[in-house]
C-alpha cells in the first residue's frame, strides 16, 4: 500500500464523486460497514486536510459513525461499478458487504476504521 498526499489525489476524488461514487467505511463494536457515497467534499481546517461526508441518520453507517467518530474514504482506481452499486443499495444491517462483495477490509493507517484494499 502506498500513501498518496491528499493534494495529489484531490482531482481523482472529485472526479470519482461525480461519476459513480467512492466507498465510505467505518466500524464500531465489532461491526463494520462500507457504503457508496456520491457526495462529500475535501477541504482544510487550519491547514489540515479534511473530508466532509453527510450521512443520513437512517443509514446503518450513521450509528457506527456516532460510536466510532471515524471513517475512511476509499477511491476505486479500477472498475468496481458492481461493488459500488451494491454497497449503495444494500444495508449493512442485513449483510456484511465486504464479504458479500468479495472486498478486503484492511485497517486504516491513522484512524480506527477499515479501508477497501482493492
C-alpha positions, 0 to 999 in steps of 0.5 A: 500500500502506498500513501498518496498526499491528499493534494495529489489525489484531490482531482481523482476524488472529485472526479470519482464523486461525480461519476459513480461514487467512492466507498465510505467505511467505518466500524464500531463494536465489532461491526463494520460497514462500507457504503457508496457515497456520491457526495462529500467534499475535501477541504482544510481546517487550519491547514489540515486536510479534511473530508466532509461526508453527510450521512443520513441518520437512517443509514446503518453507517450513521450509528457506527459513525456516532460510536466510532467518530471515524471513517475512511474514504476509499477511491476505486482506481479500477472498475468496481461499478458492481461493488459500488452499486451494491454497497449503495443499495444494500444495508449493512444491517442485513449483510456484511458487504465486504464479504458479500462483495468479495472486498478486503477490509484492511485497517486504516493507517491513522484512524480506527476504521477499515479501508477497501484494499482493492 
